[in-house]
Amino acid sequence: VLMDVRMPLLDGVGATRRIAAEQLADVLVLTTFDLDEYVFGTLRAGAAGFLLKSAEAAELIEGVRTVARGEGLIAPAVTRRLIAAFAAGAPGRPPRGGGPDTAALDTLTPREREVLSCLGEGLSNAQIATRLEMAEATVKTHVSRLLGKLDLRSRVQAAVLAQELGI
């Protein structure tokens, strides 16, 4: 789903939350507004990606393809602020919500922890496969399993968690 943030009746954050909760589709947010509240709100709601409407057509097409492959995407103009907010523990940074506790992290296999670490670095499945010397399909399996174990909806949420925990 290509989602805008400001819409009549139900805003993009609420719509994204509903779509993600029911696992109907992956959501790529496309908006004019790069305000932290929208970035954090949509990612917290389960969006798989966030792009600005100032993106070139080719970037938008690649963004849709990236999310369709099950990977996450954040607009470069927003990425530095997002990383800085998490690193600084800024008050506006998105909480994990009802996310995993440390006991859930203990259920990860060593390989799943390695994959989680790579997600925290923002690597794609192909990059993870190269780094960990495994097939891309195996990476997808590990990502799927760790998302399930950690009760997360997207690889973006996993990357945020890895950053928060310093994994």
C-alpha positions as CSV (number, residue, x, y, z in Angstrom):
1,V,0.0,0.0,0.0
2,L,1.3,3.4,-0.9
3,M,0.0,5.6,2.0
4,D,-0.2,9.3,2.5
5,V,-0.1,10.8,6.1
6,R,-2.8,13.4,5.8
7,M,-6.1,12.1,4.6
8,P,-9.8,12.7,5.5
9,L,-11.6,10.5,8.0
10,L,-8.6,8.4,9.0
11,D,-5.0,9.6,8.9
12,G,-2.1,7.6,7.5
13,V,-0.8,6.6,10.9
14,G,-4.2,5.1,11.9
15,A,-4.7,3.5,8.5
16,T,-1.2,2.0,8.5
17,R,-1.8,0.6,12.0
18,R,-4.9,-1.1,10.8
19,I,-3.3,-2.6,7.7
20,A,-0.2,-3.8,9.6
21,A,-2.2,-5.2,12.4
22,E,-4.3,-7.3,10.1
23,Q,-1.2,-8.1,8.0
24,L,-3.1,-7.1,4.8
25,A,-0.1,-5.6,3.0
26,D,3.2,-3.9,3.6
27,V,2.9,-0.1,3.8
28,L,5.1,2.5,2.1
29,V,4.4,6.0,3.4
30,L,4.7,8.7,0.8
31,T,4.2,12.2,2.2
32,T,5.2,15.9,1.8
33,F,5.6,16.1,5.6
34,D,9.0,14.9,7.0
35,L,8.0,15.8,10.6
36,D,9.4,13.5,13.2
37,E,5.9,12.8,14.6
38,Y,4.9,11.4,11.2
39,V,8.1,9.4,10.6
40,F,8.0,7.9,14.1
41,G,4.2,7.5,14.1
42,T,4.1,5.6,10.8
43,L,7.1,3.4,11.7
44,R,5.6,2.7,15.1
45,A,2.3,1.8,13.4
46,G,4.2,-0.8,11.3
47,A,5.1,0.9,8.0
48,A,7.8,-0.8,6.1
49,G,9.1,2.4,4.5
50,F,8.9,6.2,4.5
51,L,9.5,8.4,1.4
52,L,9.0,12.0,0.7
53,K,7.0,13.3,-2.2
54,S,10.1,15.1,-3.4
55,A,11.5,11.7,-4.4
56,E,12.2,11.3,-8.1
57,A,9.9,8.9,-10.0
58,A,12.7,6.3,-10.2
59,E,13.3,6.5,-6.4
60,L,9.5,5.9,-5.8
61,I,9.5,2.9,-8.1
62,E,12.5,1.4,-6.5
63,G,11.0,2.1,-3.1
64,V,7.9,0.2,-4.0
65,R,10.0,-2.7,-5.3
66,T,12.2,-2.6,-2.1
67,V,9.1,-2.9,0.2
68,A,7.6,-5.5,-2.0
69,R,10.8,-7.6,-1.6
70,G,10.1,-7.5,2.2
71,E,12.8,-4.9,2.9
72,G,12.6,-1.6,4.7
73,L,13.2,1.8,3.3
74,I,13.6,5.3,4.9
75,A,14.1,8.5,2.9
76,P,17.7,9.6,3.1
77,A,16.6,13.1,4.2
78,V,15.0,11.5,7.2
79,T,17.5,8.8,8.0
80,R,20.1,10.9,9.8
81,R,17.4,12.5,12.1
82,L,16.0,9.1,12.8
83,I,19.4,7.6,13.7
84,A,20.3,10.7,15.8
85,A,17.1,10.5,17.7
86,F,17.6,6.8,18.6
87,A,21.3,7.3,19.4
88,A,20.6,10.3,21.7
89,G,17.6,8.7,23.3
90,A,15.6,11.8,22.3
91,P,12.2,12.2,24.0
92,G,10.5,12.1,20.6
93,R,12.0,8.7,19.7
94,P,9.4,6.0,19.1
95,P,9.1,3.5,21.9
96,R,9.0,-0.2,20.9
97,G,5.4,-0.3,22.0
98,G,4.5,-3.7,23.4
99,G,7.5,-5.2,21.6
100,P,9.8,-7.9,22.8
101,D,11.2,-8.3,26.3
102,T,14.6,-9.6,27.0
103,A,13.2,-13.1,27.4
104,A,12.0,-13.0,23.7
105,L,15.5,-12.0,22.6
106,D,16.9,-15.0,24.4
107,T,14.8,-17.3,22.1
108,L,16.8,-16.1,19.1
109,T,19.4,-18.5,17.7
110,P,22.9,-17.2,17.3
111,R,22.3,-16.9,13.5
112,E,19.1,-15.0,14.0
113,R,21.0,-12.6,16.3
114,E,23.5,-12.0,13.5
115,V,20.7,-11.3,11.1
116,L,19.1,-8.9,13.6
117,S,22.5,-7.1,13.9
118,C,22.7,-6.8,10.1
119,L,19.1,-5.4,10.0
120,G,20.2,-2.8,12.6
121,E,22.9,-1.7,10.1
122,G,20.2,-1.3,7.5
123,L,21.5,-4.1,5.2
124,S,19.2,-5.6,2.5
125,N,18.6,-9.3,2.4
126,A,21.2,-9.6,-0.5
127,Q,23.8,-7.7,1.6
128,I,23.1,-9.9,4.6
129,A,23.4,-13.0,2.5
130,T,26.8,-11.9,1.3
131,R,28.1,-10.9,4.7
132,L,26.9,-14.0,6.5
133,E,27.7,-16.3,3.5
134,M,24.2,-17.8,3.1
135,A,21.5,-17.9,0.5
136,E,19.2,-14.9,0.3
137,A,16.2,-17.3,0.8
138,T,17.8,-18.4,4.1
139,V,18.1,-14.8,5.1
140,K,14.4,-14.3,4.4
141,T,13.6,-17.3,6.6
142,H,15.7,-16.0,9.5
143,V,14.1,-12.5,9.2
144,S,10.7,-14.1,9.2
145,R,11.4,-16.2,12.2
146,L,13.0,-13.4,14.3
147,L,10.1,-11.1,13.5
148,G,7.7,-13.8,14.8
149,K,9.8,-14.5,17.9
150,L,10.1,-10.8,18.7
151,D,6.4,-10.0,17.9
152,L,7.4,-7.4,15.3
153,R,5.6,-6.5,12.1
154,S,8.4,-5.4,9.9
155,R,12.1,-5.4,9.3
156,V,12.2,-1.7,10.0
157,Q,10.9,-2.4,13.5
158,A,13.6,-5.0,13.9
159,A,16.3,-2.6,12.7
160,V,15.0,0.0,15.2
161,L,15.1,-2.6,18.0
162,A,18.6,-3.7,17.1
163,Q,19.7,0.0,17.2
164,E,18.0,0.5,20.6
165,L,19.7,-2.5,22.1
166,G,23.0,-1.9,20.5
167,I,23.0,-5.3,18.8
